[in-house]
Amino acid sequence: MKIESDEIIYRRATVKDANAMSNLRVRFLNELFHHPFNKESDNLRKDLYEYFLESISKNDFVACRRN
């Protein structure tokens, strides 16, 4: 399903979005907690990537992405 509003198209995220979603989540958390990007952040990004791959494919997680 696509929702169009003011020239912005939203769509349901797929496993193809897992990398972008994990990168954005780590950037958000680092900014929120004033935490520099380091090895811990990289490990979290990898774990989030695996989580998004598995949970999106099982329909356990739903997110929308702006196209």
C-alpha positions as CSV (number, residue, x, y, z in Angstrom):
1,M,0.0,0.0,0.0
2,K,1.3,3.5,-0.9
3,I,0.0,6.6,0.7
4,E,0.6,9.9,-1.2
5,S,0.6,13.1,0.7
6,D,2.1,16.4,-0.4
7,E,4.3,14.8,-3.0
8,I,5.8,12.3,-0.5
9,I,5.2,8.6,-1.0
10,Y,5.3,6.3,2.0
11,R,5.7,2.5,1.6
12,R,6.0,-0.5,3.8
13,A,9.7,-1.3,4.5
14,T,11.1,-4.6,3.1
15,V,14.1,-6.6,4.0
16,K,15.9,-4.6,1.3
17,D,15.6,-1.6,3.7
18,A,17.2,-3.4,6.6
19,N,20.7,-1.8,6.1
20,A,19.3,1.7,5.8
21,M,17.1,1.2,8.8
22,S,19.8,-0.2,11.0
23,N,22.1,2.7,10.0
24,L,19.4,5.3,10.8
25,R,18.6,3.7,14.1
26,V,22.2,3.8,15.3
27,R,22.7,7.4,14.1
28,F,19.5,8.4,16.0
29,L,20.6,6.6,19.2
30,N,24.1,8.1,19.0
31,E,22.7,11.6,18.6
32,L,20.0,11.1,21.3
33,F,22.6,10.0,23.9
34,H,25.5,12.1,22.6
35,H,27.4,8.9,22.0
36,P,30.2,8.9,19.4
37,F,30.3,6.2,16.7
38,N,32.6,3.5,17.7
39,K,33.0,-0.3,17.8
40,E,30.0,-0.6,20.1
41,S,27.8,1.3,17.7
42,D,29.0,-0.9,14.8
43,N,28.1,-4.0,16.8
44,L,24.7,-2.6,17.5
45,R,24.2,-1.7,13.8
46,K,25.0,-5.3,12.8
47,D,22.6,-6.7,15.4
48,L,19.8,-4.4,14.3
49,Y,20.4,-5.4,10.7
50,E,20.0,-9.0,11.6
51,Y,16.9,-8.2,13.7
52,F,15.3,-6.2,10.8
53,L,16.0,-9.0,8.3
54,E,14.4,-11.7,10.4
55,S,11.5,-9.7,11.9
56,I,10.4,-8.0,8.6
57,S,10.5,-11.3,6.7
58,K,8.3,-12.9,9.4
59,N,5.9,-9.9,9.5
60,D,6.8,-9.4,13.2
61,F,8.0,-5.8,12.5
62,V,6.4,-3.2,10.4
63,A,7.9,0.1,9.4
64,C,7.2,2.7,6.7
65,R,9.8,4.4,4.6
66,R,9.6,7.6,2.6
67,N,10.4,7.0,-1.0
